[in-house]
Amino acid sequence: MAKLKSGFRGERAIILPTPIVEELRMDELGKLLYITDIGFYPNAEFHYRKRSKAEALQYVFIYCIEGSGWIESAHQRQKVVPNQFVILPKGEAHAYGSELNKVWTIYWIHFDGESAGLLAEGIQKPTSINPENDSRIQERLLLFEEIYATLKNGYSKNNLHYSSTCLFHFLGSLKYLGAYRESASTNQIQADLTEKAIHFMRENTHRKLAIKEVADYVGWSVSHFSSSFHKKTGFSPVNYYSQLKIQQACHYLDFTDFKINQIALTLGMADPLYFSRIFTKTMGISPSKYRDKKKG
């Protein structure tokens, strides 16, 4: 059976140079928390990594958004499914990989620092962050993209410090999940079922989502949900969900330098040609022309 560390279609990764990491270890802010590696692996078939205790030099954060995989640490093997994250401890032998029959898509970060252990504590087992009214999943994924984009712009001191402070926020949003959710929902009036459905769709633009999942989420049959949704919004649930994906695609085209196929994969579309057709149909212009168009 093939075993791959990397090389997946549409993957993104940044490995910080060793001299930069050494500088961070000596830096007043950087030494508290810093990134050594960061990336996104879509449809990572045959993905497999194994490290001995001596090789496990950083904490390893894995966030699965689609498919499934597994982790092995302290002689215990655990499954990782969509909307689950885990942090493998520094200094402990471990292994992880994608399931053969349900290939995973993951965001991942290797990190270390004086505060790293505190933030990783208690997250050694897969933890679920399923979409709910106040889940804020998309906000967290955008924060990941901000960290990635900052490091991709170079290793200036400002960029390194900003990525570290963003990582504090990112990991804090997972460790203190309840507080992160409550901070967005305090004093809010409970949304009606259509608004709840739209929120659920928006929180799942990073993957394929069946309309039955949305209908189940709000507690309606598919036919009743589709009829009510169209009556309130003027669009079918399928069309509305597609528009939300394209809205997210516009954000990536405007504010990142991701390639078209990378954007498609980030939105759960394995075929970039299909993505381009849907984008053009919705926006009246191709993704590449949209990116070149002057805005603002």
FENMOMO-V760083 format. One record per pair of residues at least 24 apart in sequence whose ideal C-beta (glycine too) atoms are under 10 Angstrom apart, sorted by sequence separation. I is the first residue (numbers start at 1). J is the second residue. If there is no record, write none. Layout:
i = (I I)
j = (J J)
This chain:
i = (13 14 15 34 42 43 61 62 63 71 72 80 87 143 146 193 194 214 245 263 13 14 40 42 44 61 62 70 71 72 193 211 12 13 33 35 60 61 62 70 71 80 90 91 143 144 192 193 211 214 249 253 260 12 13 60 61 69 70 89 90 143 193 211 214 249 260 11 12 13 59 60 69 70 89 197 201 209 210 259 260 263 11 12 59 60 69 70 87 140 141 209 211 246 249 250 10 11 12 58 59 60 68 69 90 94 140 143 211 245 249 253 8 10 11 58 59 67 68 89 194 197 198 210 260 8 9 10 11 56 58 59 67 87 88 89 92 193 197 209 246 250 6 8 9 10 11 56 57 58 59 68 69 87 107 140 245 246 249 250 258 7 8 9 10 56 57 60 62 64 67 68 69 70 86 87 89 107 139 140 194 198 245 246 249 253 257 6 8 9 56 67 68 69 87 88 89 109 193 194 197 198 209 243 246 247 252 253 256 8 9 11 21 55 56 60 66 67 68 69 87 88 108 137 192 193 197 201 205 209 242 246 247 254 4 7 8 21 51 53 54 56 66 67 69 86 87 107 136 194 195 204 205 242 245 246 250 253 254 6 8 53 55 56 66 67 85 86 87 107 109 194 249 253 7 8 49 53 54 55 65 66 67 86 109 193 194 198 201 202 205 206 242 243 252 253 254 4 7 52 53 64 65 66 86 87 140 192 197 201 204 205 242 243 250 253 4 5 6 51 52 53 64 65 84 85 86 107 136 139 200 201 203 204 205 246 249 250 254 4 5 51 52 62 63 64 65 84 85 135 198 201 202 205 206 253 254 2 3 4 5 6 50 51 52 63 64 83 84 85 194 197 198 201 202 205 239 2 3 4 5 50 51 62 63 64 83 84 85 129 134 136 197 201 205 246 1 2 3 4 5 49 50 51 61 62 63 80 81 83 84 129 135 136 139 202 250 2 3 49 50 61 62 63 78 80 82 83 84 134 135 194 198 202 1 3 48 49 50 61 62 78 79 80 81 83 127 134 136 48 49 60 61 76 78 82 83 119 123 127 129 133 134 136 47 48 60 61 76 115 119 128 132 134 135 136 47 48 59 60 61 74 127 134 135 46 47 58 59 60 73 113 116 119 120 123 129 133 134 46 47 58 59 73 83 115 119 123 129 133 134 44 45 57 58 59 71 111 115 118 119 122 132 44 45 46 56 58 59 71 83 113 120 121 134 43 45 57 58 71 85 113 116 119 120 133 47 70 111 115 119 41 46 47 59 69 118 119 133 45 47 58 59 61 109 133 44 45 47 49 61 111 206 207 208 209 43 44 59 60 111 206 207 208 42 43 44 59 109 138 205 206 207 208 41 42 43 44 61 64 109 133 141 205 206 207 208 41 42 107 133 136 140 205 41 42 44 59 62 63 132 135 138 139 141 204 40 41 42 59 134 135 137 138 141 40 41 63 133 137 138 39 40 41 132 133 136 137 138 39 40 131 132 135 137 138 38 39 131 137 38 39 131 133 37 38 39 131 132 37 38 65 131 36 37 38 130 131 35 36 37 63 129 35 36 34 35 36 65 34 35 36 63 33 34 35 63 131 33 34 33 34 31 32 33 34 63 31 32 33 34 131 30 31 32 33 61 131 29 31 32 87 133 33 132 27 32 33 85 131 25 87 130 24 25 87 24 25 85 8 21 85 4 3 4 16 8 10 12 13 15 8 1 107 40 105 105 40 152 153 40 152 38 61 138 142 145 149 152 63 141 145 149 40 148 149 38 39 61 142 146 149 38 61 138 142 145 146 148 63 145 35 59 35 38 61 138 142 145 38 35 35 83 83 145 82 82 83 35 38 82 141 34 30 34 29 35 34 35 38 27 30 33 34 20 24 29 30 33 35 23 29 32 33 35 12 14 24 27 28 30 31 32 34 14 21 23 27 30 33 13 14 16 20 29 32 33 12 14 19 24 29 32 14 23 24 27 14 17 33 66 16 21 24 65 12 20 24 66 67 14 65 66 65 66 16 16 14 107 105 105 105 42 105 65 66 65 40 42 42 40 42 43 42 41 42 40 43 40 42 42 43 42 12 12 12 10 10 10 12 10 11 9 10 9 10 12 10 11 12 10 9 10 8 10 9 10 9)
j = (37 38 39 58 66 67 85 86 87 95 96 104 111 167 170 217 218 238 269 287 38 39 65 67 69 86 87 95 96 97 218 236 38 39 59 61 86 87 88 96 97 106 116 117 169 170 218 219 237 240 275 279 286 39 40 87 88 96 97 116 117 170 220 238 241 276 287 39 40 41 87 88 97 98 117 225 229 237 238 287 288 291 40 41 88 89 98 99 116 169 170 238 240 275 278 279 40 41 42 88 89 90 98 99 120 124 170 173 241 275 279 283 39 41 42 89 90 98 99 120 225 228 229 241 291 40 41 42 43 88 90 91 99 119 120 121 124 225 229 241 278 282 39 41 42 43 44 89 90 91 92 101 102 120 140 173 278 279 282 283 291 41 42 43 44 90 91 94 96 98 101 102 103 104 120 121 123 141 173 174 228 232 279 280 283 287 291 41 43 44 91 102 103 104 122 123 124 144 228 229 232 233 244 278 281 282 287 288 291 44 45 47 57 91 92 96 102 103 104 105 123 124 144 173 228 229 233 237 241 245 278 282 283 290 41 44 45 58 88 90 91 93 103 104 106 123 124 144 173 231 232 241 242 279 282 283 287 290 291 44 46 91 93 94 104 105 123 124 125 145 147 232 287 291 46 47 88 92 93 94 104 105 106 125 148 232 233 237 240 241 244 245 281 282 291 292 293 44 47 92 93 104 105 106 126 127 180 232 237 241 244 245 282 283 290 293 45 46 47 92 93 94 105 106 125 126 127 148 177 180 241 242 244 245 246 287 290 291 295 46 47 93 94 104 105 106 107 126 127 177 240 243 244 247 248 295 296 45 46 47 48 49 93 94 95 106 107 126 127 128 237 240 241 244 245 248 282 46 47 48 49 94 95 106 107 108 127 128 129 173 178 180 241 245 249 290 46 47 48 49 50 94 95 96 106 107 108 125 126 128 129 174 180 181 184 247 295 48 49 95 96 107 108 109 124 126 128 129 130 180 181 240 244 248 48 50 95 96 97 108 109 125 126 127 128 130 174 181 183 96 97 108 109 124 126 130 131 167 171 175 177 181 182 184 96 97 109 110 125 164 168 177 181 183 184 185 97 98 109 110 111 124 177 184 185 97 98 109 110 111 124 164 167 170 171 174 180 184 185 98 99 110 111 125 135 167 171 175 181 185 186 97 98 110 111 112 124 164 168 171 172 175 185 98 99 100 110 112 113 125 137 167 174 175 188 98 100 112 113 126 140 168 171 174 175 188 103 126 167 171 175 98 103 104 116 126 175 176 190 103 105 116 117 119 167 191 103 104 106 108 120 170 265 266 267 268 103 104 119 120 171 266 267 268 103 104 105 120 170 199 266 267 268 269 103 104 105 106 123 126 171 195 203 267 268 269 270 104 105 170 196 199 203 268 105 106 108 123 126 127 196 199 202 203 205 268 105 106 107 124 199 200 202 203 206 106 107 129 199 203 204 106 107 108 199 200 203 204 205 107 108 199 200 203 205 206 107 108 200 206 108 109 201 203 108 109 110 202 203 109 110 137 203 109 110 111 203 204 109 110 111 137 203 110 111 110 111 112 141 111 112 113 140 111 112 113 141 209 112 113 113 114 112 113 114 115 144 113 114 115 116 213 113 114 115 116 144 214 113 115 116 171 217 118 217 113 118 119 171 217 112 174 217 112 113 175 113 114 174 98 112 177 97 97 98 110 103 105 107 108 110 105 100 206 141 206 207 144 256 257 145 257 144 167 244 248 251 255 258 170 248 252 256 148 256 257 147 148 170 251 255 258 148 171 248 252 255 256 258 174 256 147 171 148 151 174 251 255 258 152 150 151 203 204 266 204 206 207 160 163 207 266 160 157 161 157 163 163 164 167 157 160 163 164 151 155 160 161 164 166 155 161 164 165 167 145 147 157 160 161 163 164 165 167 148 155 157 161 164 167 148 149 151 155 164 167 168 148 150 155 160 165 168 151 160 161 164 152 155 171 204 155 160 163 204 152 160 164 206 207 155 206 207 207 208 160 163 163 266 265 266 268 206 270 266 268 268 258 261 262 262 264 265 265 265 266 265 268 266 268 269 270 270 256 258 259 258 259 260 262 261 262 261 262 262 263 265 264 265 266 265 265 266 265 270 270 272 272)
